[in-house]
Amino acid sequence: MQVYKTKLISKSEIAENTIEFVLDKPGSFEFRAGQNINLKLPGVLYPDKKGPRRTFTISSAPKEPYITITTRMTGSGYKRTLLEIPYSVDLELIGPMGGMEWISGAPLVFIAGGIGITPFKSMLTERHDEGLSDPVMLFYSNKVLASAAYHNFFSNYQSDNFRYIPIITGDKNWPGEKRRFDLSVLKEYLPDHVKYDYYICGTILMVEQISQELQTIGIAQAKIHSEAFFGY
Ligand SMILES: Cc1cc2nc3c(=O)[nH]c(=O)nc-3n(C[C@H](O)[C@H](O)[C@H](O)COP(=O)(O)OP(=O)(O)OC[C@H]3O[C@@H](n4cnc5c(N)ncnc54)[C@H](O)[C@@H]3O)c2cc1C
C-alpha cells in the first residue's frame, strides 16, 4: 500500500454536523471514483481508542485538482483533532483502496444513507466529467434535509438520464418522499427494477438489510455492490 504525504487545505460545513475536508493531492496519487483512503494524523489531541487513523471514501472525483473527504462530526478524539489540526501539519494518506466498481453501460441504482453518499458524489462527478449518460437513479435518505450532504449538487446535476430521489424520513412537512427505502418504494419508482445494477452505501445494518431484500426479488448477488461504513 502506497503512503503519501498530504496537508489540509481547507474545510467547510456542507451540511448539519458534516464537514468536507480538502486535502492536497500528491502528484503521483491516482484513484478510481468511489475508492477510499486511510488518513493518518501525527497523533490525537484527545483520547481515542482507535488511534490516529481512519478510513474515508474520497468524495471528490479523479480529475479534480484536490482530494476531499466528507464526514459526520461524532465527537471522537480523531475527528476533534482533524478539525483543529493546523494546515501546516503533514498528514499521511494511505491508499487508494477498495471501492465499488463502476459498471459502464449498465443502468444503475445508487442507494445512500446519511454520510454513505460520499462514493456517489465522486462517481457522479466522474460520470459528468467523462460525459457518460448511463442511466442512474439516486435514492438518498436522511432524517432531515439539513443533514443531506451535497443535496444542492444532486438537485442541480444536469443530465437526461439521472434522477434524484431525496428521502427525508424525519420531517412530516417534507413535500417529497418520506418513506424509508424498501422494496415497495423501489418498485414504485422503478417498475423495471430487475435490469439494474445496485450500489448501496451506509451503515452496516442498512447495507445488509437492503442487499437481502433485493435478493428476495431476484436481483443476483453479482448485481449488488455495497460498502458499509462502520463506526456509525
Ligand atoms: C470503506 C470505508 C469507507 C468509509 N468512508 C467514510 C466516509 O466517507 N465518511 C465517513 O464519515 N466515514 C467513513 N467511514 C467510516 C469511518 O472510517 C469511521 O469509522 C466513522 O467516520 C466513525 O469514526 P469516528 O472517529 O467518528 O468514530 P469511532 O472512533 O469509529 O467510534 C464510533 C462511535 O463512537 C463515538 N465516539 C468515539 N469516540 C468518542 C469520544 N471520544 N467522544 C464521544 N463519542 C465518541 C462516536 O459517536 C462514533 O460514532 C468509512 C469506513 C469504511 C470501512
PDBQT file of the ligand as one rigid body, heavy atoms in Angstrom, charges set to zero:
ROOT
HETATM    1  C1  LIG A 301     -14.533   1.596   3.240  1.00  0.00    +0.000 C 
HETATM    2  C2  LIG A 301     -14.949   2.645   4.256  1.00  0.00    +0.000 A 
HETATM    3  C3  LIG A 301     -15.212   3.928   3.830  1.00  0.00    +0.000 A 
HETATM    4  C4  LIG A 301     -15.604   4.919   4.757  1.00  0.00    +0.000 A 
HETATM    5  N1  LIG A 301     -15.886   6.173   4.300  1.00  0.00    +0.000 NA
HETATM    6  C5  LIG A 301     -16.315   7.112   5.180  1.00  0.00    +0.000 A 
HETATM    7  C6  LIG A 301     -16.647   8.432   4.719  1.00  0.00    +0.000 A 
HETATM    8  O1  LIG A 301     -16.572   8.766   3.527  1.00  0.00    +0.000 OA
HETATM    9  N2  LIG A 301     -17.064   9.321   5.644  1.00  0.00    +0.000 N 
HETATM   10  C7  LIG A 301     -17.179   8.999   6.978  1.00  0.00    +0.000 A 
HETATM   11  O2  LIG A 301     -17.564   9.855   7.769  1.00  0.00    +0.000 OA
HETATM   12  N3  LIG A 301     -16.874   7.770   7.436  1.00  0.00    +0.000 NA
HETATM   13  C8  LIG A 301     -16.449   6.819   6.569  1.00  0.00    +0.000 A 
HETATM   14  N4  LIG A 301     -16.145   5.565   7.020  1.00  0.00    +0.000 N 
HETATM   15  C9  LIG A 301     -16.265   5.292   8.466  1.00  0.00    +0.000 C 
HETATM   16  C10 LIG A 301     -15.048   5.886   9.192  1.00  0.00    +0.000 C 
HETATM   17  O3  LIG A 301     -13.898   5.102   8.928  1.00  0.00    +0.000 OA
HETATM   18  C11 LIG A 301     -15.288   5.951  10.709  1.00  0.00    +0.000 C 
HETATM   19  O4  LIG A 301     -15.478   4.651  11.229  1.00  0.00    +0.000 OA
HETATM   20  C12 LIG A 301     -16.503   6.790  11.043  1.00  0.00    +0.000 C 
HETATM   21  O5  LIG A 301     -16.380   8.058  10.430  1.00  0.00    +0.000 OA
HETATM   22  C13 LIG A 301     -16.650   6.964  12.539  1.00  0.00    +0.000 C 
HETATM   23  O6  LIG A 301     -15.437   7.439  13.059  1.00  0.00    +0.000 OA
HETATM   24  P1  LIG A 301     -15.372   8.153  14.454  1.00  0.00    +0.000 P 
HETATM   25  O7  LIG A 301     -13.997   8.552  14.692  1.00  0.00    +0.000 OA
HETATM   26  O8  LIG A 301     -16.407   9.226  14.493  1.00  0.00    +0.000 OA
HETATM   27  O9  LIG A 301     -15.937   7.097  15.457  1.00  0.00    +0.000 OA
HETATM   28  P2  LIG A 301     -15.241   5.792  16.051  1.00  0.00    +0.000 P 
HETATM   29  O10 LIG A 301     -13.979   6.072  16.797  1.00  0.00    +0.000 OA
HETATM   30  O11 LIG A 301     -15.195   4.798  14.972  1.00  0.00    +0.000 OA
HETATM   31  O12 LIG A 301     -16.327   5.478  17.171  1.00  0.00    +0.000 OA
HETATM   32  C14 LIG A 301     -17.634   5.030  16.899  1.00  0.00    +0.000 C 
HETATM   33  C15 LIG A 301     -18.631   5.964  17.612  1.00  0.00    +0.000 C 
HETATM   34  O13 LIG A 301     -18.304   6.151  18.976  1.00  0.00    +0.000 OA
HETATM   35  C16 LIG A 301     -18.460   7.503  19.371  1.00  0.00    +0.000 C 
HETATM   36  N5  LIG A 301     -17.214   8.027  19.943  1.00  0.00    +0.000 N 
HETATM   37  C17 LIG A 301     -15.982   7.529  19.757  1.00  0.00    +0.000 A 
HETATM   38  N6  LIG A 301     -15.092   8.222  20.484  1.00  0.00    +0.000 NA
HETATM   39  C18 LIG A 301     -15.795   9.190  21.133  1.00  0.00    +0.000 A 
HETATM   40  C19 LIG A 301     -15.443  10.225  22.046  1.00  0.00    +0.000 A 
HETATM   41  N7  LIG A 301     -14.170  10.416  22.418  1.00  0.00    +0.000 N 
HETATM   42  N8  LIG A 301     -16.399  11.057  22.488  1.00  0.00    +0.000 NA
HETATM   43  C20 LIG A 301     -17.656  10.877  22.111  1.00  0.00    +0.000 A 
HETATM   44  N9  LIG A 301     -18.057   9.900  21.284  1.00  0.00    +0.000 NA
HETATM   45  C21 LIG A 301     -17.140   9.075  20.792  1.00  0.00    +0.000 A 
HETATM   46  C22 LIG A 301     -18.843   8.288  18.166  1.00  0.00    +0.000 C 
HETATM   47  O14 LIG A 301     -20.207   8.657  18.329  1.00  0.00    +0.000 OA
HETATM   48  C23 LIG A 301     -18.676   7.338  16.995  1.00  0.00    +0.000 C 
HETATM   49  O15 LIG A 301     -19.739   7.435  16.091  1.00  0.00    +0.000 OA
HETATM   50  C24 LIG A 301     -15.736   4.580   6.131  1.00  0.00    +0.000 A 
HETATM   51  C25 LIG A 301     -15.434   3.281   6.566  1.00  0.00    +0.000 A 
HETATM   52  C26 LIG A 301     -15.056   2.331   5.650  1.00  0.00    +0.000 A 
HETATM   53  C27 LIG A 301     -14.754   0.951   6.112  1.00  0.00    +0.000 C 
ENDROOT
TORSDOF 0
